[in-house]
Amino acid sequence: MSDLLDRLSFNQMTASPWSLAEAVHQCHINNVRHIAPWRHKLSDNIAADAQLIRNAGLTVSSLCRGGFFSAPTPEARRDRIADNRLAIDQAHALNTRVLCLVCGPAEGQSLPDARATVLDALHELLPYAQQANVTLAIEPLHPMYCADRSVINTLQQANDMLDALAHPNAGVVVDVFHVWWDPEVFTQITRSAHRIAGFHVSDWPVPLPAILNGRDVMGNGVINIRALRQAVDATGYTGPIEIEIFNDALWASADATLIPLLQQRFQAHV
C-alpha cells in the first residue's frame, strides 16, 4: 500500500482557495510526489511556476484543463482551438505529458454536431500535441454535465473517439465520480488498455448535495473506488492517481490537516 501512496497526486481543485505556491508547499511538507495544477492558477511566468514545482521535488501528473471545443460560430471555434494550443504549450512547459480535456457542451450545436466538432478539433490538435510530447486525454463526464460541461459522457464514447483518432497522443482519463454508475464501466476500462493517461478519485455521497461541488472525500460515499482502481491497474496503468474533489465545505475548511486526511482515506479506500 505504501507504493500505492507514492502514486497519490494532489489535484489543485481539491483545495480551490489555495494558490499554486500554497498547494506546492502543502504537498512538499506531506511528502506528496505529484500535483495537478489548473490553468487559471498559473502565473504569467510559467517557467517560474515549473521551477517552483521542481524545487519542491514534485512532478506534474496532468494539467487541467483543455477542451470546450464546441461554439456557436466558426470564429469562436477557432478561438477554442487557439486556446487549446496554448494549453498544450503550458503542459509542455510544466513537463507533464497529460493535458486533461473537458470537451465542452453543445454551445448552440446539436449533440451530434457538437461531438463531431470535438472529434474534428482533436484531429487538428493532435499533431501539435505530438510535437510537444503531450497526450490529449479525454475525460468523459457524468451525463448530468452534458448540458453545460461535456458532450462526452461515457467511457464507451471516449473509446469510440479514440478508435476514430487512432493516434498515440490521444488518451482517456478515468474519473470514478463520472463513470462508477455505468453498467459497461469494467468492460470499457479493459478496452481502454494502453490509452489511460490518468485516474481520478473522489466519492459520491448520498444524497448528492450539489451537481458541481458535491463530490466528497473517499469513503464518504457509495463508489467502490478500489475495484475501479484495480481494474485500471489491470490494464497496465501505473501512473499517478489524482484526488480531485469539488466541495464547497472542503474548500472553506482547507488547512494543513487536509492532505494528511486525504492520505489516510487514500490508503483506506483506494
C-alpha positions as CSV (number, residue, x, y, z in Angstrom):
1,M,0.0,0.0,0.0
2,S,2.9,2.4,0.6
3,D,3.8,2.0,-3.1
4,L,0.3,3.0,-4.0
5,L,0.5,6.1,-1.7
6,D,3.6,7.1,-3.8
7,R,1.2,7.4,-6.7
8,L,-1.1,10.0,-5.0
9,S,-1.4,13.2,-6.9
10,F,-3.0,16.3,-5.4
11,N,-5.3,17.9,-7.9
12,Q,-5.3,21.6,-7.1
13,M,-9.1,22.0,-7.2
14,T,-9.3,19.8,-4.1
15,A,-8.2,23.0,-2.3
16,S,-9.5,25.6,-4.7
17,P,-8.7,28.6,-2.4
18,W,-5.0,27.7,-2.3
19,S,-2.6,29.4,-4.7
20,L,-0.2,27.2,-6.6
21,A,2.5,28.1,-4.2
22,E,0.4,27.0,-1.2
23,A,-0.6,23.8,-2.9
24,V,3.0,23.0,-3.7
25,H,4.1,23.8,-0.2
26,Q,1.5,21.5,1.4
27,C,2.4,18.7,-1.0
28,H,6.1,19.1,-0.2
29,I,5.7,19.0,3.6
30,N,3.4,16.0,3.4
31,N,5.7,14.0,1.0
32,V,3.2,14.0,-1.8
33,R,5.1,13.3,-5.0
34,H,2.7,14.6,-7.7
35,I,0.5,17.6,-8.3
36,A,-2.1,18.5,-10.9
37,P,-2.3,22.3,-11.4
38,W,-5.2,24.1,-13.0
39,R,-4.6,26.7,-15.7
40,H,-6.4,29.5,-14.0
41,K,-4.0,29.1,-11.1
42,L,-0.9,29.5,-13.2
43,S,1.0,32.8,-13.1
44,D,2.1,34.9,-16.1
45,N,5.5,33.3,-15.7
46,I,5.0,29.6,-16.4
47,A,8.8,29.0,-16.3
48,A,8.7,30.2,-12.7
49,D,5.7,28.0,-11.9
50,A,7.6,25.0,-13.3
51,Q,10.7,25.8,-11.3
52,L,8.5,26.2,-8.1
53,I,7.1,22.7,-8.7
54,R,10.5,21.2,-9.5
55,N,12.2,22.8,-6.5
56,A,9.6,21.1,-4.2
57,G,10.5,17.7,-5.7
58,L,7.1,17.3,-7.4
59,T,6.2,16.1,-10.8
60,V,3.1,17.3,-12.7
61,S,0.7,14.4,-13.3
62,S,-1.6,16.5,-15.6
63,L,-2.6,20.0,-16.4
64,C,-6.3,20.8,-16.2
65,R,-7.9,21.7,-18.5
66,G,-8.2,21.9,-22.2
67,G,-11.3,21.3,-24.3
68,F,-14.6,23.2,-24.5
69,F,-14.4,22.8,-28.3
70,S,-17.9,23.5,-29.4
71,A,-19.0,27.1,-30.0
72,P,-21.9,28.8,-31.8
73,T,-19.8,30.2,-34.7
74,P,-16.8,29.0,-36.7
75,E,-14.8,32.0,-35.5
76,A,-15.5,31.1,-31.9
77,R,-14.5,27.5,-32.6
78,R,-11.2,28.8,-34.0
79,D,-10.6,30.7,-30.7
80,R,-11.2,27.4,-28.8
81,I,-8.5,25.7,-30.9
82,A,-6.1,28.5,-30.2
83,D,-6.7,28.3,-26.5
84,N,-6.0,24.5,-26.6
85,R,-2.8,25.1,-28.4
86,L,-1.8,27.4,-25.6
87,A,-2.8,24.7,-23.1
88,I,-0.6,22.3,-24.9
89,D,2.3,24.8,-24.6
90,Q,1.6,25.2,-20.9
91,A,1.6,21.4,-20.3
92,H,4.9,21.1,-22.2
93,A,6.4,24.0,-20.1
94,L,5.3,22.2,-16.9
95,N,6.9,19.0,-18.1
96,T,3.7,17.0,-18.0
97,R,2.7,14.6,-20.7
98,V,-1.0,14.9,-20.0
99,L,-3.5,17.7,-20.8
100,C,-6.9,16.7,-19.3
101,L,-9.7,17.6,-21.7
102,V,-13.2,18.5,-20.6
103,C,-14.7,18.5,-24.0
104,G,-17.4,21.1,-23.5
105,P,-21.2,21.4,-24.0
106,A,-23.0,21.8,-27.3
107,E,-22.9,25.6,-27.3
108,G,-25.7,26.1,-29.8
109,Q,-24.9,23.0,-31.9
110,S,-26.9,19.8,-31.9
111,L,-25.4,17.0,-29.8
112,P,-24.2,15.0,-32.9
113,D,-22.7,18.1,-34.4
114,A,-21.0,19.1,-31.1
115,R,-19.5,15.6,-30.8
116,A,-18.3,15.8,-34.4
117,T,-16.7,19.2,-33.5
118,V,-14.8,17.6,-30.7
119,L,-13.5,14.9,-33.0
120,D,-12.5,17.4,-35.7
121,A,-10.7,19.6,-33.1
122,L,-8.8,16.6,-31.8
123,H,-7.8,15.6,-35.3
124,E,-6.4,19.1,-35.8
125,L,-4.7,19.4,-32.5
126,L,-3.0,16.0,-32.2
127,P,0.0,16.7,-34.5
128,Y,0.7,19.8,-32.4
129,A,0.4,17.8,-29.2
130,Q,2.7,15.1,-30.6
131,Q,5.4,17.7,-31.3
132,A,5.1,18.8,-27.6
133,N,5.1,15.2,-26.3
134,V,1.7,15.8,-24.7
135,T,-1.2,13.4,-24.6
136,L,-4.7,14.9,-25.1
137,A,-6.7,12.9,-22.6
138,I,-10.5,12.9,-23.0
139,E,-12.2,12.9,-19.6
140,P,-15.8,11.6,-20.0
141,L,-18.1,13.4,-17.6
142,H,-21.3,12.1,-15.9
143,P,-24.3,12.6,-18.1
144,M,-25.7,15.3,-15.7
145,Y,-23.0,17.5,-17.1
146,C,-23.9,17.1,-20.8
147,A,-25.8,20.4,-21.0
148,D,-23.1,22.6,-19.5
149,R,-19.7,20.9,-19.4
150,S,-19.2,17.9,-21.8
151,V,-21.0,16.1,-24.6
152,I,-18.7,13.1,-24.0
153,N,-20.3,11.2,-21.1
154,T,-19.3,7.6,-21.1
155,L,-16.1,5.7,-21.5
156,Q,-17.6,4.0,-24.5
157,Q,-18.0,7.3,-26.2
158,A,-14.4,8.2,-25.4
159,N,-13.1,4.8,-26.6
160,D,-15.0,5.1,-29.8
161,M,-13.5,8.5,-30.3
162,L,-10.0,7.2,-29.6
163,D,-10.6,4.4,-32.2
164,A,-11.5,7.0,-34.7
165,L,-8.5,9.2,-33.9
166,A,-6.0,6.2,-33.9
167,H,-3.3,8.5,-32.6
168,P,-0.6,7.7,-30.0
169,N,-1.1,11.1,-28.3
170,A,-4.8,10.6,-27.8
171,G,-5.8,9.1,-24.4
172,V,-8.5,8.9,-21.8
173,V,-8.9,9.9,-18.1
174,V,-10.9,7.6,-15.9
175,D,-12.6,9.6,-13.1
176,V,-14.6,7.4,-10.7
177,F,-17.1,10.1,-9.9
178,H,-18.1,10.2,-13.6
179,V,-18.1,6.6,-14.5
180,W,-18.9,4.4,-11.4
181,W,-22.6,4.2,-12.3
182,D,-22.0,2.8,-15.9
183,P,-23.0,-0.9,-16.4
184,E,-20.3,-1.1,-19.0
185,V,-17.6,0.6,-16.9
186,F,-15.4,-2.5,-16.3
187,T,-15.7,-3.6,-20.0
188,Q,-14.7,-0.1,-21.1
189,I,-11.8,0.1,-18.7
190,T,-10.4,-3.1,-20.2
191,R,-11.0,-1.7,-23.6
192,S,-9.0,1.4,-22.6
193,A,-5.8,-0.5,-22.0
194,H,-2.7,1.4,-23.1
195,R,-4.9,4.5,-23.5
196,I,-5.4,5.5,-19.9
197,A,-3.5,8.7,-19.2
198,G,-4.9,9.5,-15.8
199,F,-7.1,8.2,-13.0
200,H,-9.1,10.4,-10.6
201,V,-10.7,9.6,-7.3
202,S,-13.3,11.1,-5.0
203,D,-16.6,9.8,-3.7
204,W,-20.4,10.2,-4.4
205,P,-22.2,11.0,-1.2
206,V,-25.9,10.2,-0.8
207,P,-27.8,12.5,-1.2
208,L,-25.5,14.4,-3.6
209,P,-25.6,17.9,-2.1
210,A,-24.8,19.7,-5.4
211,I,-24.3,18.8,-9.0
212,L,-20.9,20.5,-9.4
213,N,-19.5,20.9,-5.9
214,G,-21.0,17.8,-4.4
215,R,-18.1,15.3,-4.5
216,D,-16.7,14.1,-1.2
217,V,-13.6,12.5,0.3
218,M,-13.0,8.9,-0.4
219,G,-15.0,6.7,2.0
220,N,-17.9,9.2,2.4
221,G,-20.0,7.8,-0.5
222,V,-21.1,4.8,-2.5
223,I,-18.3,4.3,-5.1
224,N,-16.3,1.1,-5.0
225,I,-13.1,3.0,-5.7
226,R,-10.7,0.1,-5.0
227,A,-12.5,-2.1,-7.5
228,L,-12.2,0.6,-10.2
229,R,-8.6,1.2,-9.3
230,Q,-7.7,-2.4,-9.5
231,A,-9.4,-2.6,-12.9
232,V,-7.4,0.4,-14.2
233,D,-4.2,-1.1,-12.8
234,A,-5.0,-4.4,-14.6
235,T,-4.8,-2.6,-17.9
236,G,-1.2,-1.8,-17.2
237,Y,-1.7,1.8,-15.9
238,T,0.9,2.5,-13.2
239,G,0.8,6.3,-13.2
240,P,-0.4,8.9,-10.7
241,I,-3.8,8.7,-9.1
242,E,-5.3,12.2,-8.7
243,I,-7.5,13.2,-5.8
244,E,-9.9,15.7,-7.3
245,I,-12.7,16.9,-5.1
246,F,-15.1,19.8,-5.8
247,N,-16.7,20.5,-2.5
248,D,-17.6,24.0,-1.0
249,A,-17.3,22.8,2.6
250,L,-13.9,21.2,2.0
251,W,-12.7,24.3,0.3
252,A,-13.9,26.5,3.1
253,S,-12.0,24.4,5.7
254,A,-8.9,23.7,3.7
255,D,-5.9,23.9,6.0
256,A,-2.8,22.0,7.0
257,T,-4.9,19.0,8.0
258,L,-6.3,18.4,4.6
259,I,-3.6,16.5,2.9
260,P,-3.0,14.1,5.8
261,L,-6.7,13.3,5.9
262,L,-6.6,12.6,2.1
263,Q,-3.6,10.4,2.5
264,Q,-5.3,8.4,5.2
265,R,-8.5,8.0,3.1
266,F,-6.5,7.2,0.1
267,Q,-4.8,4.3,1.9
268,A,-8.1,3.0,3.3
269,H,-10.2,3.2,0.1
270,V,-8.1,3.4,-3.0
